[in-house]
C-alpha cells in the first residue's frame, strides 16, 4: 500500500464524550505543553499554532469534558498561567496507553485491507464542520410543545441550562426526547453581553452569568469569552465601543444573553 498514488491507511485517535470528539493527538500535544510550560501562550508557540487557536481549543476541551481538563489563571503578563487539573493529567496517561494499542491495531489492519481509495472519497464527502463558535453538549431535560413550536431545555455542566425554541417538526425529525444527549449551537454574533443585571427584568430567555476569561479587542469588534460555572465557556462578538462602555475586564463578572430562537439544536 506504499506505491505512488495509493492511499495509505492511517488514523487519528480521539476521545469522545456523548458521541462528540473533543480530544486527539494534536490536542494532547497542546495539553502536554501546557502542563510542561504552565502557559497557553508558550504552549501554543511550542506546538506551532496561534494563541487564539489554542485558547479556542482549550475552551472546547473544557466544554465537552465531564470536568475541565485545563485550569486557567486569568490576568497577568502574557494572559495568566495555566495548568492541567488532576483529571487532565489522568486523561494524558490514559491517552498514551490507548494510542499505543491503536498503533498496533492500525498496523495489523493495514496488512489486511485492499485499496482504500474508495473509502477515502466516501469519508471526505460526508465530513463537515460547524462554523458557529459556540457548540455545547448536554442532556434534554424538558420538552414543552405548543401548537406550532416547542420549547426545549438542555442541561449543561455546572447546573447551567440553555433553552431553545424549535418547530414541532424539528422535534420529530431529530427524535428528541427527555434524557437524550443533544447539542446546542449558538453563533457568537447572537450573544449579547450585559453587566449589573441583578435587578433587571429582561424577556431574553437565556441569561448566563460568569467570569470574563478573555477579551480580544479590535478597531470595530471585541471578542468576549465568558466562563460559566462548571467550566463551560461561551463566546460573544460585540462592538468595541460596547465593551468599553460596559467597562469589561478580564476577571470581571458579566452575563451572556441570547434568545431561545437563536439556539440551533442537533443530535448525532
C-alpha angles and dihedrals in degrees: 000000000000099000119121115280094015121122110237119213113251135147147192122228117226134183113218137196120201089349094305116116113226109154129051138151093281092053091043087057089054092049091049091054092046089053091047100042102029093224136088089210094055093040091053091052092048094055094040103249134115122267090242092054092047092050092050091048091052089049092053094045092051092044095053099037119090088240128008115279095196125053112205127198104204124213132028131089112331094014099295132284131294136198139172120263120232088263090050092056091047090053090052092055093045091049092054091053093048092044091056092052091043090057091053091049093051092048091053093044093049089060093053102044127084127210109344098189094103091049091050093053092049094050091047092055096051096044117103140163132214116234096201113108097218117063116161130187117213149133126271105245100174143006120196113186125204131183093285109356136043131214113223124190119203119197116217133182120298095031089292117148134192123202123208132186114212135156121275086241090060090053089055095043093050093042090229117186134165112272097026126116120255142160130242116208121195127174114233089230090060093059119093120200122217138173135204093021098145093114097031122111112213133175093215106112099209113063112162118179122200147129123295104245100174142011124192107189123199137172092267111008137036125207114216124194114196119194112212129202109286095033101281113142125207122194128211134184113212134159117281089235091057091050091053093044090053091047093231115190134172108264093027126118123254140157127236113214128189136155121257087235089061092064119095116201125211140174133199 
